[in-house]
Amino acid sequence: MGTAGADSASSPASELMVVLELEERGPDLYVGTTPSSPLQRIFGGQVAAQALTAAQATVPADRAVHSLHSYFLRPGDPHEEIRYEVDRIREGRSFSTRRVLARQNRKGEDVAIFALTADFTGGERAVVEHSLPMPEVPGPEQLPGLEDVAKAHPDEAAASRAIGRAVEQRFLADPFDPEPLVPPHTATRIWFRVSGRLPDDDAVHAAALTFVSDLTLLSAGMARMGGGWGGGAVGASLDHAVWFHRPVRVDEWFLYETDSPAAASGRALCLGQVWAADGTHVATVAQEGLIRSLG
């Protein structure tokens, strides 16, 4: 992927670009690395973003991703490189489809850790156009950021600091000790942006949005209980899907609203909506996650 327009090597945006820029090892084979981290497993949004980047490298530049669907198969090992194998399963007149399998070595065995299918299109003339209006919420400038809320929750915030260090966040509620949300008002909203300047490339911003979209989504499954993570429950993403409605600059503020319409049998379905700061509805996200008691 190109880097024109990106910040210097010391910026958070450039740190994210290091994650997104893959090494080509062979035909339709790409390798990604993981930044040093205290976490025992790789953040799922990283693997999803890298897999999308690998798929993007094999499609014509005039075809943008409009949707991706993926499954987390095994936890990723942050100390092992990840190999992304791309299968060009369709090259149509209007759409291109790619399947990506992410693999790692585990104790001498080659195993799959993640599978993604992404579809790309050059776009068509719209017959219908509509979108969800952005909720009326305070702007990000005067809201507390991660470091502000982390002071009161240093232990619970450690993982969030490690995963989201390239991403600025502004909170409308304390994410580590939220009050239980009661229907019909069960949505949580957070402002995000990548700090610094990303390249002027829609493909890069789509991959960056995929990275960010996994940061807080599963928390929606806990919202009706309150209390947040770090207490008596632990979660893991099972799958992840993103529909890209319109381009968005991820290095500018965007609003991410998450909610969970259903939870049962230890799993929570979580949905997300993304708006640019000007109110443009740019993406919809869905994920089912596993939520287990630590007791």
C-alpha positions in Angstrom: 0.0 0.0 0.0 1.3 3.5 -0.7 2.2 5.9 2.0 1.8 9.3 0.3 0.4 11.8 2.7 1.2 9.8 5.8 2.8 11.3 8.9 6.4 10.9 10.0 7.6 7.6 11.5 7.0 8.8 15.0 3.3 9.4 14.8 0.5 7.1 15.9 -0.7 7.0 12.3 2.6 5.8 11.2 2.5 3.1 13.9 -0.8 1.9 12.5 0.7 1.9 8.9 3.4 -0.4 10.1 0.7 -2.9 11.0 -1.2 -2.4 7.7 1.8 -2.6 5.4 2.4 -6.3 4.6 5.4 -8.0 3.1 4.7 -9.8 -0.2 6.3 -13.3 0.0 5.0 -14.8 -3.2 2.0 -14.8 -5.5 -1.1 -13.9 -3.4 0.9 -14.5 -0.2 1.5 -11.7 2.3 3.1 -11.6 5.8 2.1 -9.3 8.7 3.8 -8.6 12.0 2.5 -7.6 15.4 3.9 -4.6 17.3 5.5 -5.4 20.7 2.7 -5.9 23.2 2.1 -7.2 26.8 -1.0 -9.0 25.5 -1.0 -12.8 25.3 -3.0 -12.8 22.0 -3.2 -10.6 19.0 -6.0 -8.0 18.9 -8.6 -9.3 16.5 -9.0 -6.0 14.7 -5.4 -6.2 13.7 -5.8 -9.5 12.0 -9.0 -8.4 10.2 -7.3 -5.2 9.0 -4.3 -7.1 7.7 -6.4 -9.7 6.0 -8.4 -7.0 4.2 -5.1 -5.3 3.2 -3.9 -8.5 1.7 -7.1 -8.9 -0.3 -7.0 -5.3 -1.4 -3.5 -5.9 -2.8 -5.0 -8.3 -5.4 -7.9 -6.3 -6.8 -7.9 -3.4 -9.3 -7.4 0.0 -7.8 -10.8 1.2 -9.0 -12.7 -1.4 -7.0 -13.2 -0.6 -3.4 -14.3 -3.0 -0.6 -18.0 -2.9 0.1 -18.3 -5.7 2.6 -16.2 -8.2 4.5 -17.3 -11.3 6.6 -14.8 -13.1 8.8 -14.3 -15.7 11.5 -11.8 -15.8 14.3 -10.7 -19.5 14.4 -7.9 -19.5 17.0 -6.2 -16.8 19.2 -3.3 -15.2 17.3 0.2 -15.5 18.8 1.8 -12.0 19.0 5.3 -13.6 18.8 4.7 -15.3 15.5 4.4 -13.8 12.0 1.0 -14.1 10.3 0.8 -15.4 6.7 -2.1 -14.3 4.6 -3.0 -16.6 1.7 -5.4 -14.9 -0.8 -7.7 -16.9 -3.0 -9.1 -14.9 -6.0 -12.4 -16.7 -6.1 -14.3 -14.2 -8.4 -13.3 -11.6 -10.9 -16.6 -10.4 -12.4 -17.6 -7.4 -14.6 -18.7 -5.4 -11.6 -17.5 -7.3 -8.5 -14.3 -8.9 -7.3 -14.3 -11.4 -4.4 -11.4 -12.6 -2.4 -11.0 -15.2 0.3 -8.1 -14.8 2.8 -6.8 -17.4 5.2 -4.5 -16.3 8.0 -2.1 -18.9 9.2 0.6 -19.2 11.9 3.1 -21.8 13.2 2.2 -23.3 16.5 4.6 -25.8 18.1 5.7 -27.0 14.6 2.2 -27.2 13.2 0.8 -24.8 10.5 -2.7 -23.8 11.7 -5.4 -21.4 10.5 -6.2 -18.6 12.9 -8.6 -16.4 10.8 -10.7 -16.6 7.7 -12.1 -13.6 5.7 -14.1 -13.1 2.6 -14.3 -9.6 1.1 -16.2 -8.2 -1.9 -15.1 -5.3 -4.0 -16.9 -3.1 -6.5 -16.4 -0.1 -8.7 -19.8 1.2 -7.7 -23.0 1.8 -9.6 -25.6 4.5 -10.1 -27.8 4.6 -7.1 -31.5 3.7 -7.6 -32.3 4.3 -3.9 -30.3 6.2 -1.3 -31.0 6.4 2.5 -29.1 6.1 5.7 -29.5 6.3 9.5 -29.2 9.8 10.9 -26.4 10.4 13.4 -27.5 10.7 17.0 -27.3 14.1 18.6 -24.3 13.8 21.0 -21.7 16.2 22.3 -18.7 16.7 20.0 -15.4 15.0 20.9 -13.3 18.1 21.8 -14.5 18.5 25.4 -15.0 14.8 26.2 -12.5 12.7 28.3 -10.0 10.5 26.5 -8.6 7.1 27.3 -5.8 8.5 29.5 -8.3 10.6 31.4 -10.6 7.7 32.3 -7.7 5.2 32.7 -6.4 7.1 35.8 -9.2 5.8 37.8 -8.9 2.2 36.4 -5.2 1.6 35.8 -5.5 -2.2 35.8 -8.6 -2.5 33.7 -7.2 0.0 31.2 -3.9 -1.7 30.6 -5.2 -3.8 27.6 -7.0 -0.9 26.1 -3.9 1.2 26.2 -1.9 -1.5 24.5 -4.4 -2.2 21.7 -5.6 1.3 21.0 -2.4 3.4 21.3 -2.7 4.6 17.7 -6.3 5.6 18.1 -7.7 8.6 20.0 -11.0 8.0 21.8 -13.5 10.3 23.5 -16.1 8.8 25.9 -19.6 9.9 26.7 -19.6 7.5 29.7 -16.9 5.7 31.8 -16.1 2.6 29.7 -14.6 0.7 32.6 -17.4 1.3 35.1 -20.5 2.1 33.1 -24.0 2.2 34.5 -26.3 -0.6 33.3 -28.3 0.5 30.2 -32.0 -0.1 30.2 -34.1 -0.7 27.1 -34.9 1.1 24.9 -31.8 3.2 25.5 -29.0 0.5 25.3 -26.7 2.1 22.8 -23.1 3.2 23.7 -21.4 5.9 21.7 -17.7 6.7 21.4 -15.7 9.1 19.2 -12.6 7.8 17.5 -9.9 8.9 15.2 -6.4 7.7 14.2 -4.0 10.3 15.6 -2.0 11.9 12.9 -2.3 11.7 9.1 -2.9 8.5 7.1 -2.3 8.3 3.4 -4.9 9.7 1.0 -6.0 6.2 0.0 -9.5 4.9 0.6 -8.2 1.4 0.8 -6.0 2.3 3.8 -8.9 4.0 5.5 -11.1 1.0 5.0 -8.5 -1.2 6.6 -8.0 1.3 9.5 -11.7 1.4 10.1 -11.8 -2.4 10.2 -9.0 -2.2 12.9 -10.9 0.3 15.0 -14.3 -1.4 14.6 -13.3 -4.3 16.8 -12.0 -2.1 19.7 -15.2 -1.7 21.7 -17.9 -3.7 19.8 -18.1 -6.7 22.1 -18.6 -4.3 25.1 -22.2 -3.8 23.8 -22.9 -7.3 25.0 -22.2 -6.3 28.6 -24.0 -2.9 28.5 -27.2 -4.1 30.1 -25.2 -5.6 33.0 -23.0 -2.6 33.5 -19.6 -2.7 35.2 -17.6 -3.2 32.0 -14.7 -5.6 31.5 -12.1 -6.4 34.1 -14.6 -7.8 36.6 -16.2 -11.2 36.6 -16.4 -11.8 32.8 -14.1 -12.2 29.8 -15.0 -12.0 26.1 -13.7 -13.2 22.7 -14.8 -12.3 19.2 -16.2 -15.2 17.2 -16.9 -13.4 13.9 -16.8 -9.9 12.4 -18.5 -8.2 9.5 -18.3 -4.7 8.0 -20.4 -3.1 5.3 -18.8 0.0 3.9 -21.5 2.4 2.7 -19.3 5.4 1.8 -15.6 6.4 2.1 -14.5 7.9 5.4 -11.3 9.4 6.7 -10.3 7.5 9.8 -7.7 10.2 10.8 -10.7 12.5 11.4 -13.2 12.2 14.1 -16.0 9.6 13.6 -18.8 8.4 15.9 -19.2 4.7 16.6 -22.5 3.6 18.1 -22.8 0.0 19.4 -25.7 -2.0 20.7 -26.6 -5.7 21.3 -30.1 -6.8 20.2 -29.7 -10.4 21.5 -27.6 -12.5 23.9 -28.0 -16.2 24.8 -26.0 -19.4 25.4 -22.9 -17.4 26.3 -22.9 -15.4 23.1 -23.9 -11.8 22.4 -24.7 -10.3 19.0 -23.4 -6.8 18.7 -24.1 -4.2 16.0 -22.3 -1.0 15.2 -23.0 2.1 13.2 -20.4 4.6 12.1 -20.9 8.2 11.1 -18.4 10.8 9.9 -18.3 14.0 12.0 -20.5 15.7 9.3 -23.2 13.2 9.9 -22.6 11.0 6.9 -23.5 7.3 7.7 -20.4 5.5 6.4 -20.4 1.9 7.7 -22.4 -0.8 9.6 -20.6 -3.5 11.7 -21.8 -6.8 13.2 -20.1 -9.3 15.5 -21.0 -12.2 17.7 -18.9 -12.7 20.7 -18.3 -15.2 23.5 -18.9 -13.9 27.0 -17.8 -16.2 29.8 -17.8 -15.8 33.6 -14.5 -15.9 35.4 -16.2 -17.4 38.4 
